[in-house]
Amino acid sequence: MYVIRLADGTLRVPHSLTSEDGRLIGNGYVELEPGDPDYERWLPESLTEEELAGRRERWLADNDELEREFLAFKAQQEDA
């Protein structure tokens, strides 16, 4: 999950909710606006929605070779 910087400057920061015994209840985002105490801490890591979309596109385009290698490995494991 990434820190997403919206056009108005709001940051969407990944946040997990866990039970008292440490079990994961859910993952989501919290929104931080400029002036929030944690805003400056997360700002350097943030990506715009356009930057995030570009990363996804590059990953999908560049993933073909990795996927072929994985499928070959998986087939080899199933044959063994």
TIBA-834913 format. One record per residue (C-alpha): residue number from 0; residue in one letter; y negated, z, x. Coordinates in nm, 4 decimals. Layout:
TIBA-834913
<miro><pos>NUM</pos><code>A</code><py>Y</py><pz>Z</pz><px>X</px></miro>
...
//
This chain:
TIBA-834913
<miro><pos>0</pos><code>M</code><py>0.0000</py><pz>0.0000</pz><px>0.0000</px></miro>
<miro><pos>1</pos><code>Y</code><py>-0.3466</py><pz>-0.0813</pz><px>0.1217</px></miro>
<miro><pos>2</pos><code>V</code><py>-0.6922</py><pz>0.0678</pz><px>0.0788</px></miro>
<miro><pos>3</pos><code>I</code><py>-0.8753</py><pz>-0.1868</pz><px>-0.1364</px></miro>
<miro><pos>4</pos><code>R</code><py>-1.2548</py><pz>-0.2236</pz><px>-0.1278</px></miro>
<miro><pos>5</pos><code>L</code><py>-1.3910</py><pz>-0.3531</pz><px>-0.4571</px></miro>
<miro><pos>6</pos><code>A</code><py>-1.7058</py><pz>-0.5657</pz><px>-0.4864</px></miro>
<miro><pos>7</pos><code>D</code><py>-1.9124</py><pz>-0.2656</pz><px>-0.5993</px></miro>
<miro><pos>8</pos><code>G</code><py>-1.8083</py><pz>-0.0652</pz><px>-0.2884</px></miro>
<miro><pos>9</pos><code>T</code><py>-1.5509</py><pz>0.1504</pz><px>-0.4664</px></miro>
<miro><pos>10</pos><code>L</code><py>-1.2353</py><pz>0.2137</pz><px>-0.2634</px></miro>
<miro><pos>11</pos><code>R</code><py>-0.8911</py><pz>0.2265</pz><px>-0.4203</px></miro>
<miro><pos>12</pos><code>V</code><py>-0.6873</py><pz>0.4571</pz><px>-0.1991</px></miro>
<miro><pos>13</pos><code>P</code><py>-0.3074</py><pz>0.4906</pz><px>-0.2293</px></miro>
<miro><pos>14</pos><code>H</code><py>-0.2001</py><pz>0.8275</pz><px>-0.3636</px></miro>
<miro><pos>15</pos><code>S</code><py>0.1455</py><pz>0.9739</pz><px>-0.4249</px></miro>
<miro><pos>16</pos><code>L</code><py>0.2256</py><pz>1.2515</pz><px>-0.6667</px></miro>
<miro><pos>17</pos><code>T</code><py>0.5160</py><pz>1.4809</pz><px>-0.5804</px></miro>
<miro><pos>18</pos><code>S</code><py>0.6847</py><pz>1.7705</pz><px>-0.7553</px></miro>
<miro><pos>19</pos><code>E</code><py>0.6818</py><pz>2.1222</pz><px>-0.6114</px></miro>
<miro><pos>20</pos><code>D</code><py>1.0192</py><pz>2.0598</pz><px>-0.4477</px></miro>
<miro><pos>21</pos><code>G</code><py>0.8913</py><pz>1.7430</pz><px>-0.2782</px></miro>
<miro><pos>22</pos><code>R</code><py>1.0434</py><pz>1.4789</pz><px>-0.5052</px></miro>
<miro><pos>23</pos><code>L</code><py>0.8324</py><pz>1.1694</pz><px>-0.5586</px></miro>
<miro><pos>24</pos><code>I</code><py>0.6962</py><pz>1.1455</pz><px>-0.9111</px></miro>
<miro><pos>25</pos><code>G</code><py>0.4897</py><pz>0.8311</pz><px>-0.8688</px></miro>
<miro><pos>26</pos><code>N</code><py>0.2639</py><pz>0.6159</pz><px>-0.6546</px></miro>
<miro><pos>27</pos><code>G</code><py>-0.0765</py><pz>0.4942</pz><px>-0.7585</px></miro>
<miro><pos>28</pos><code>Y</code><py>-0.4380</py><pz>0.4754</pz><px>-0.6494</px></miro>
<miro><pos>29</pos><code>V</code><py>-0.7391</py><pz>0.7023</pz><px>-0.6670</px></miro>
<miro><pos>30</pos><code>E</code><py>-1.0881</py><pz>0.5560</pz><px>-0.6675</px></miro>
<miro><pos>31</pos><code>L</code><py>-1.3498</py><pz>0.6805</pz><px>-0.4222</px></miro>
<miro><pos>32</pos><code>E</code><py>-1.7139</py><pz>0.5841</pz><px>-0.4576</px></miro>
<miro><pos>33</pos><code>P</code><py>-1.9771</py><pz>0.5823</pz><px>-0.1821</px></miro>
<miro><pos>34</pos><code>G</code><py>-2.0886</py><pz>0.9396</pz><px>-0.1314</px></miro>
<miro><pos>35</pos><code>D</code><py>-1.7423</py><pz>1.0858</pz><px>-0.1944</px></miro>
<miro><pos>36</pos><code>P</code><py>-1.6475</py><pz>1.3259</pz><px>0.0899</px></miro>
<miro><pos>37</pos><code>D</code><py>-1.3435</py><pz>1.1139</pz><px>0.1921</px></miro>
<miro><pos>38</pos><code>Y</code><py>-1.5131</py><pz>0.7736</pz><px>0.1507</px></miro>
<miro><pos>39</pos><code>E</code><py>-1.6177</py><pz>0.7261</pz><px>0.5152</px></miro>
<miro><pos>40</pos><code>R</code><py>-1.2703</py><pz>0.8227</pz><px>0.6369</px></miro>
<miro><pos>41</pos><code>W</code><py>-1.1030</py><pz>0.5424</pz><px>0.4379</px></miro>
<miro><pos>42</pos><code>L</code><py>-1.3715</py><pz>0.2722</pz><px>0.4668</px></miro>
<miro><pos>43</pos><code>P</code><py>-1.2634</py><pz>0.1343</pz><px>0.8109</px></miro>
<miro><pos>44</pos><code>E</code><py>-0.9082</py><pz>0.0747</pz><px>0.6787</px></miro>
<miro><pos>45</pos><code>S</code><py>-1.0179</py><pz>-0.0985</pz><px>0.3602</px></miro>
<miro><pos>46</pos><code>L</code><py>-0.9623</py><pz>-0.4643</pz><px>0.2747</px></miro>
<miro><pos>47</pos><code>T</code><py>-1.1423</py><pz>-0.6676</pz><px>0.0136</px></miro>
<miro><pos>48</pos><code>E</code><py>-0.9321</py><pz>-0.8129</pz><px>-0.2661</px></miro>
<miro><pos>49</pos><code>E</code><py>-0.9804</py><pz>-1.1560</pz><px>-0.1037</px></miro>
<miro><pos>50</pos><code>E</code><py>-0.8590</py><pz>-1.0301</pz><px>0.2347</px></miro>
<miro><pos>51</pos><code>L</code><py>-0.5546</py><pz>-0.8738</pz><px>0.0704</px></miro>
<miro><pos>52</pos><code>A</code><py>-0.4752</py><pz>-1.1990</pz><px>-0.1135</px></miro>
<miro><pos>53</pos><code>G</code><py>-0.5048</py><pz>-1.3872</pz><px>0.2161</px></miro>
<miro><pos>54</pos><code>R</code><py>-0.2593</py><pz>-1.1511</pz><px>0.3836</px></miro>
<miro><pos>55</pos><code>R</code><py>-0.0119</py><pz>-1.1986</pz><px>0.1002</px></miro>
<miro><pos>56</pos><code>E</code><py>-0.0417</py><pz>-1.5776</pz><px>0.1243</px></miro>
<miro><pos>57</pos><code>R</code><py>0.0082</py><pz>-1.5741</pz><px>0.5027</px></miro>
<miro><pos>58</pos><code>W</code><py>0.3051</py><pz>-1.3386</pz><px>0.4708</px></miro>
<miro><pos>59</pos><code>L</code><py>0.4710</py><pz>-1.5628</pz><px>0.2111</px></miro>
<miro><pos>60</pos><code>A</code><py>0.4053</py><pz>-1.8732</pz><px>0.4200</px></miro>
<miro><pos>61</pos><code>D</code><py>0.5273</py><pz>-1.7165</pz><px>0.7452</px></miro>
<miro><pos>62</pos><code>N</code><py>0.8218</py><pz>-1.5332</pz><px>0.5921</px></miro>
<miro><pos>63</pos><code>D</code><py>1.0637</py><pz>-1.8275</pz><px>0.5719</px></miro>
<miro><pos>64</pos><code>E</code><py>1.2104</py><pz>-1.7880</pz><px>0.9226</px></miro>
<miro><pos>65</pos><code>L</code><py>1.2504</py><pz>-1.4124</pz><px>0.8854</px></miro>
<miro><pos>66</pos><code>E</code><py>1.4209</py><pz>-1.4599</pz><px>0.5498</px></miro>
<miro><pos>67</pos><code>R</code><py>1.6658</py><pz>-1.7133</pz><px>0.6980</px></miro>
<miro><pos>68</pos><code>E</code><py>1.7510</py><pz>-1.4717</pz><px>0.9790</px></miro>
<miro><pos>69</pos><code>F</code><py>1.8068</py><pz>-1.1889</pz><px>0.7319</px></miro>
<miro><pos>70</pos><code>L</code><py>2.0291</py><pz>-1.3979</pz><px>0.5043</px></miro>
<miro><pos>71</pos><code>A</code><py>2.2361</py><pz>-1.5114</pz><px>0.8045</px></miro>
<miro><pos>72</pos><code>F</code><py>2.2729</py><pz>-1.1482</pz><px>0.9169</px></miro>
<miro><pos>73</pos><code>K</code><py>2.3672</py><pz>-1.0394</pz><px>0.5646</px></miro>
<miro><pos>74</pos><code>A</code><py>2.6311</py><pz>-1.3148</pz><px>0.5363</px></miro>
<miro><pos>75</pos><code>Q</code><py>2.7724</py><pz>-1.2133</pz><px>0.8740</px></miro>
<miro><pos>76</pos><code>Q</code><py>2.8003</py><pz>-0.8500</pz><px>0.7605</px></miro>
<miro><pos>77</pos><code>E</code><py>2.9735</py><pz>-0.9495</pz><px>0.4375</px></miro>
<miro><pos>78</pos><code>D</code><py>3.2263</py><pz>-1.1620</pz><px>0.6307</px></miro>
<miro><pos>79</pos><code>A</code><py>3.3135</py><pz>-0.8777</pz><px>0.8661</px></miro>
//
